Amino acid sequence: MKTIKKWYDSCYSKSTILAFLVLMIISSIVFADKNFLSSVNIVNILLKAAKNGGFLAIGMTFVILLGEIDLSVGSVFALSGVVMGVVGQKNPVLGIAAGLMVGVISGFMIGFMVTKMRISSWIASLAMMFALRGMVSIIAHSSVPIENEILRFANVKFFKGFLGVKSGISILIPIFFILVLLCMYIAKWTRFGMGMYAVGGNKEAARMMGIDVDRITIKAFVCSGLIASLSGILLASSSGSATLSAGNVYETYAIAMCAIGAVKLSGGEGKFSGTFFGILIYFVINTLFTYLSGISVHWQSVIMGVLVLISVAGQSEMIRGHLKAGKKIL
């Protein structure tokens, strides 16, 4: 039992990276005939992550580290793209700014409701989710085309032909990496980042230490909203259209990726690097199901559910307490 305890203590923070490496090794062996580890396939996985909720998971990490939740990110994702498309028809720069402000305003309002009105983040963000989704349909009755060259900035591709990637590498991928690195820096080296862990660990203790809990909380929700709006703008820009159904149920994907990335849902523990590898695990499994033509795609949801349960079970205070005490779990 002591061996298990030592292994758990040393590997828990690295569990997501280890799981990712094991998954990649097994996948490369099983699907060697399909060149799973080819540069083209790796680029496609990263592009899927950048387009389909990866950004939202990074933003969600801010609020989960506080022990809160933001269910509005999918609606922010959709509304920001639509607002950029509508406003950008007359002024492209103003359209981009307006799209980003959707996330900032949404995040601030949720943070205000949570801190000043003492409303649960589940209820506050759920209300915002419905309100924003309704605004999407009010502003536009159908998909909004993005035709202006300035608004199509995310359609740029680099290094055509590099490492066999003939079509080039989408600008979304380097933006995704830069965002992850920036968030890692914020979490580790800024007062705001250290404050998030303190507030997520124990709010009352954080207040006694002189930390402005309300300010940290509002900032975290603003970061979540801003990243969600950035993601919506980037997708609309790269695809050339802002669809009304964009981001539908993406908030659930984002929460799942954070959980798989070993970010503690009750707050205070977790890393943005963990979320990043949780995102990769999610989309590697998604890609594997495209190879398994004989198996229903619905099994993907089953596997993701099991992964989330395992990840959350690993965060359980009872399990961790028993392992640290050297006791049997059952």
Secondary structure in CASP SS format (residue, H / E / C, confidence):
PFRMAT SS
TARGET T0000
AUTHOR 0000-0000-0000
METHOD secondary structure of the structure
MODEL  1
M C 1.00
K H 1.00
T H 1.00
I H 1.00
K H 1.00
K H 1.00
W H 1.00
Y H 1.00
D H 1.00
S H 1.00
C H 1.00
Y H 1.00
S H 1.00
K H 1.00
S H 1.00
T H 1.00
I H 1.00
L H 1.00
A H 1.00
F H 1.00
L H 1.00
V H 1.00
L H 1.00
M H 1.00
I H 1.00
I H 1.00
S H 1.00
S H 1.00
I H 1.00
V H 1.00
F C 1.00
A H 1.00
D H 1.00
K H 1.00
N C 1.00
F C 1.00
L C 1.00
S C 1.00
S H 1.00
V H 1.00
N H 1.00
I H 1.00
V H 1.00
N H 1.00
I H 1.00
L H 1.00
L H 1.00
K H 1.00
A H 1.00
A H 1.00
K H 1.00
N C 1.00
G C 1.00
G H 1.00
F H 1.00
L H 1.00
A H 1.00
I H 1.00
G H 1.00
M H 1.00
T H 1.00
F H 1.00
V H 1.00
I H 1.00
L C 1.00
L C 1.00
G C 1.00
E C 1.00
I C 1.00
D C 1.00
L C 1.00
S C 1.00
V H 1.00
G H 1.00
S H 1.00
V H 1.00
F H 1.00
A H 1.00
L H 1.00
S H 1.00
G H 1.00
V H 1.00
V H 1.00
M H 1.00
G H 1.00
V H 1.00
V H 1.00
G C 1.00
Q C 1.00
K C 1.00
N C 1.00
P H 1.00
V H 1.00
L H 1.00
G H 1.00
I H 1.00
A H 1.00
A H 1.00
G H 1.00
L H 1.00
M H 1.00
V H 1.00
G H 1.00
V H 1.00
I H 1.00
S H 1.00
G H 1.00
F H 1.00
M H 1.00
I H 1.00
G H 1.00
F H 1.00
M H 1.00
V H 1.00
T H 1.00
K C 1.00
M C 1.00
R C 1.00
I C 1.00
S C 1.00
S H 1.00
W H 1.00
I H 1.00
A H 1.00
S H 1.00
L H 1.00
A H 1.00
M H 1.00
M H 1.00
F H 1.00
A H 1.00
L H 1.00
R H 1.00
G H 1.00
M H 1.00
V H 1.00
S H 1.00
I H 1.00
I H 1.00
A C 1.00
H C 1.00
S C 1.00
S C 1.00
V E 1.00
P E 1.00
I C 1.00
E C 1.00
N C 1.00
E C 1.00
I C 1.00
L C 1.00
R C 1.00
F H 1.00
A H 1.00
N H 1.00
V C 1.00
K E 1.00
F E 1.00
F C 1.00
K C 1.00
G C 1.00
F H 1.00
L H 1.00
G H 1.00
V C 1.00
K C 1.00
S C 1.00
G C 1.00
I E 1.00
S E 1.00
I C 1.00
L H 1.00
I H 1.00
P H 1.00
I H 1.00
F H 1.00
F H 1.00
I H 1.00
L H 1.00
V H 1.00
L H 1.00
L H 1.00
C H 1.00
M H 1.00
Y H 1.00
I H 1.00
A H 1.00
K H 1.00
W H 1.00
T C 1.00
R H 1.00
F H 1.00
G H 1.00
M H 1.00
G H 1.00
M H 1.00
Y H 1.00
A H 1.00
V H 1.00
G H 1.00
G H 1.00
N C 1.00
K H 1.00
E H 1.00
A H 1.00
A H 1.00
R H 1.00
M H 1.00
M C 1.00
G C 1.00
I C 1.00
D C 1.00
V H 1.00
D H 1.00
R H 1.00
I H 1.00
T H 1.00
I H 1.00
K H 1.00
A H 1.00
F H 1.00
V H 1.00
C H 1.00
S H 1.00
G H 1.00
L H 1.00
I H 1.00
A H 1.00
S H 1.00
L H 1.00
S H 1.00
G H 1.00
I H 1.00
L H 1.00
L H 1.00
A H 1.00
S H 1.00
S H 1.00
S H 1.00
G C 1.00
S E 1.00
A E 1.00
T C 1.00
L C 1.00
S C 1.00
A C 1.00
G C 1.00
N C 1.00
V C 1.00
Y H 1.00
E H 1.00
T H 1.00
Y H 1.00
A H 1.00
I H 1.00
A H 1.00
M H 1.00
C H 1.00
A H 1.00
I H 1.00
G C 1.00
A C 1.00
V C 1.00
K C 1.00
L C 1.00
S C 1.00
G C 1.00
G C 1.00
E C 1.00
G C 1.00
K C 1.00
F H 1.00
S H 1.00
G H 1.00
T H 1.00
F H 1.00
F H 1.00
G H 1.00
I H 1.00
L H 1.00
I H 1.00
Y H 1.00
F H 1.00
V H 1.00
I H 1.00
N H 1.00
T H 1.00
L H 1.00
F H 1.00
T H 1.00
Y H 1.00
L C 1.00
S C 1.00
G C 1.00
I C 1.00
S C 1.00
V C 1.00
H H 1.00
W H 1.00
Q H 1.00
S H 1.00
V H 1.00
I H 1.00
M H 1.00
G H 1.00
V H 1.00
L H 1.00
V H 1.00
L H 1.00
I H 1.00
S H 1.00
V H 1.00
A H 1.00
G H 1.00
Q C 1.00
S C 1.00
E H 1.00
M H 1.00
I H 1.00
R H 1.00
G H 1.00
H H 1.00
L H 1.00
K H 1.00
A H 1.00
G C 1.00
K C 1.00
K C 1.00
I C 1.00
L C 1.00
END
